[in-house]
Amino acid sequence: MDGLLLVDKPSGWTSFDVVNKVRRAAEISHANTSKRKRFPVGHTGTLDPLATGLLVLLLGSYTKRATELTKADKLYEVTMYLGMTSTTGDEEGEKSRQSNEQPGQKEITEAIQRFTGPIMQTPPSFSAIKVQGRRAYDLARKGQKVELPPRPVHIYSLQLSGYAYPYVYFTAHVSSGTYIRALVEDLGKDLNVGAYMTGLRRTKVGAFDIKDAMQIENLYPETLNNFLRKISTI
């Protein structure tokens, strides 16, 4: 059972939850119940538990081709909350009021334009980046100070799709390695009001689109093979 699987990850699931469910389905389908030999399943880029959208999974021999997709560009639908910050940059953290000022739509549009193109971005401390062999979020959750160096990313386009204070809605076409939570926080700082991310949905990974993804509740061992894609060149 080799192939590529597109899944629409629901909110509340980790990327590894999805991987594990697919692996169990694959093992049952192959009648492989041995704990000593796990069926190979991998993903090409995680989504935070609260985020939804496209996960590209690789099964069987396709896991050896992961590097072909890990650097693919991504497209996101983003919801930003103005006036407050979060310790995690999203809904999970502790919130702090920063400002009651309401920026105008023109100010928001201009701020978004300033962040388009190649930029240096500091990843959030609550991230999976390893610091001396440990995940940054593990250290941050224990109250340890985490300092991550800025790294170059490319913001190909940011398009404002709606604004109803305190909520800002926009789409982001970005390079691999871009943290949308960090982008939202940086936009909040630029606007001098603070901001955190309240919603995130990934709709594209490279050439793959969310409209072609399956719902996780429709995944069964006997139907898994029907959803697999066979692609000669990813």
C-alpha positions in Angstrom: 0.0 0.0 0.0 2.0 3.0 -1.3 0.7 6.4 -2.1 -0.2 9.9 -1.1 -3.2 10.8 1.0 -4.9 14.2 1.3 -6.8 14.7 4.6 -8.8 17.6 5.9 -7.6 17.8 9.5 -10.3 18.8 12.0 -9.8 21.2 14.9 -8.7 19.5 18.1 -6.7 16.8 16.3 -2.9 16.9 16.2 -1.1 16.0 13.0 0.2 12.9 14.7 -3.4 11.9 15.7 -4.2 11.8 12.0 -1.0 9.9 11.2 -1.8 7.3 13.8 -5.4 6.8 12.6 -4.2 6.4 9.1 -1.4 4.0 10.2 -3.9 1.8 12.2 -6.2 1.7 9.1 -3.3 0.7 6.9 -2.1 -2.0 9.3 -5.6 -3.5 9.6 -6.0 -3.4 5.8 -2.7 -5.3 5.5 -3.6 -7.5 8.5 -0.3 -6.3 10.0 -1.0 -6.3 13.7 2.6 -6.8 14.8 3.8 -4.1 17.1 7.4 -4.8 16.1 6.8 -3.5 12.5 4.8 -0.4 12.1 3.4 0.5 8.8 5.3 3.6 7.4 3.1 6.7 7.4 4.5 10.3 7.5 3.3 13.8 6.9 4.9 16.7 5.0 4.2 19.5 7.5 2.3 19.8 10.8 -0.7 21.8 11.7 -1.4 23.1 15.2 -4.2 21.2 17.0 -6.6 24.1 16.8 -5.9 24.6 13.1 -7.8 22.8 10.3 -7.1 22.0 6.7 -4.9 20.2 4.4 -2.5 17.5 5.6 -0.5 15.7 3.0 0.3 12.2 4.2 2.7 9.7 2.6 2.3 5.9 2.9 4.6 3.0 2.4 7.5 3.7 0.0 6.2 7.2 -0.6 7.6 8.2 2.8 11.0 8.2 1.2 9.8 11.1 -0.9 8.9 13.4 1.9 11.6 16.0 1.1 9.9 16.6 -2.2 7.0 18.2 -0.4 8.3 19.6 2.9 9.6 22.7 1.2 6.3 23.3 -0.8 4.6 26.7 -0.5 1.4 26.9 1.6 -1.9 28.8 1.4 -3.8 29.7 4.6 -7.0 31.4 5.6 -6.3 33.4 8.8 -8.3 35.1 11.5 -6.6 37.7 13.6 -7.9 39.2 16.8 -6.8 42.8 17.5 -6.2 44.5 20.8 -4.9 41.5 22.8 -1.9 39.2 22.8 -1.6 35.6 23.8 1.4 33.8 25.4 1.2 31.2 22.7 0.2 33.5 19.9 -3.2 31.7 19.5 -6.4 30.8 21.5 -4.6 28.4 23.8 -2.5 30.9 25.6 -3.2 33.5 28.4 -4.6 36.7 26.9 -3.5 40.2 27.8 -5.3 43.5 26.7 -2.9 45.8 24.8 -5.1 48.5 23.3 -8.6 49.6 22.7 -7.7 51.5 19.6 -9.4 50.4 16.5 -7.2 50.6 13.4 -8.9 51.6 10.1 -9.1 49.2 7.2 -6.5 51.4 5.3 -4.1 51.0 8.2 -4.5 47.2 8.2 -4.1 47.0 4.4 -0.9 49.1 4.6 0.5 46.9 7.4 -0.2 43.7 5.5 1.6 45.2 2.5 4.7 45.9 4.6 5.0 42.2 5.4 4.8 41.0 1.8 8.0 39.8 0.3 11.2 38.3 1.8 11.3 39.0 5.6 13.2 37.8 8.6 10.8 36.1 11.1 11.4 35.0 14.6 9.6 31.7 15.3 7.3 31.5 18.3 8.6 30.0 21.5 5.7 27.6 21.4 6.9 25.8 18.3 8.3 22.3 17.5 11.8 23.7 16.7 14.4 21.9 18.7 16.6 23.8 21.2 19.6 21.7 22.4 17.7 18.5 21.5 14.4 19.5 23.1 11.2 20.9 21.5 10.9 24.7 22.1 7.3 24.3 23.3 8.3 21.8 26.0 10.7 24.3 27.4 8.2 27.2 27.1 5.5 25.2 28.9 7.9 24.8 31.8 8.4 28.5 32.0 11.9 28.4 30.6 12.9 31.3 28.4 13.3 30.3 24.8 15.2 32.5 22.4 15.0 31.4 18.7 17.0 33.2 16.1 15.1 34.9 13.2 15.1 33.1 9.9 14.4 34.1 6.3 10.9 33.3 5.0 9.0 34.6 2.0 5.5 36.0 2.1 4.3 35.8 -1.5 1.0 37.5 -0.9 -1.3 38.7 1.9 -4.9 39.5 0.9 -7.4 41.1 3.2 -10.7 39.3 2.9 -12.7 40.9 5.7 -12.6 43.3 8.7 -15.1 43.6 11.6 -13.2 44.9 14.6 -11.6 43.2 16.5 -11.5 40.4 13.8 -9.3 40.6 10.7 -9.6 38.0 8.0 -6.9 37.5 5.3 -5.3 34.8 3.1 -1.6 34.2 3.2 0.5 32.5 0.5 3.8 31.8 2.2 7.0 29.8 1.9 7.7 26.7 3.8 8.9 27.5 7.4 6.6 30.5 7.8 4.8 30.7 11.2 1.4 32.3 10.8 1.1 32.9 14.5 4.4 34.9 14.4 3.2 36.8 11.4 -0.1 37.7 13.2 1.9 38.9 16.3 4.2 40.9 14.1 1.2 42.6 12.4 -0.2 43.4 15.8 3.0 45.1 16.9 3.2 47.0 13.6 -0.3 48.3 14.2 0.6 49.2 17.8 -2.5 47.3 19.2 -1.3 43.8 19.6 -2.9 40.7 18.0 -3.1 37.0 18.2 -4.4 34.3 15.9 -7.9 32.9 16.5 -8.4 30.8 13.3 -6.2 29.0 10.8 -7.1 26.8 7.9 -4.6 25.5 5.4 -6.1 25.2 1.9 -3.1 24.4 -0.3 0.2 22.6 -0.1 2.2 23.1 -3.3 -0.2 21.9 -6.1 -2.5 20.0 -3.7 -5.8 21.6 -2.8 -8.2 21.1 0.2 -11.1 20.5 -2.1 -9.5 17.2 -3.0 -9.0 16.1 0.6 -11.0 13.4 2.4 -12.7 13.9 5.8 -11.1 11.8 8.6 -14.5 10.4 9.6 -14.7 8.7 6.2 -11.5 6.8 6.7 -11.9 3.0 7.1 -9.4 0.2 6.6 -11.4 -1.2 3.8 -11.7 2.1 1.9 -8.2 3.6 2.6 -6.8 2.3 -0.7 -9.6 4.1 -2.6 -8.3 7.5 -1.4 -4.6 6.9 -2.2 -3.0 8.9 -5.0 -0.4 7.4 -7.3 1.9 10.1 -8.6 5.0 9.5 -10.6 6.4 13.0 -10.0 5.4 15.0 -6.9 
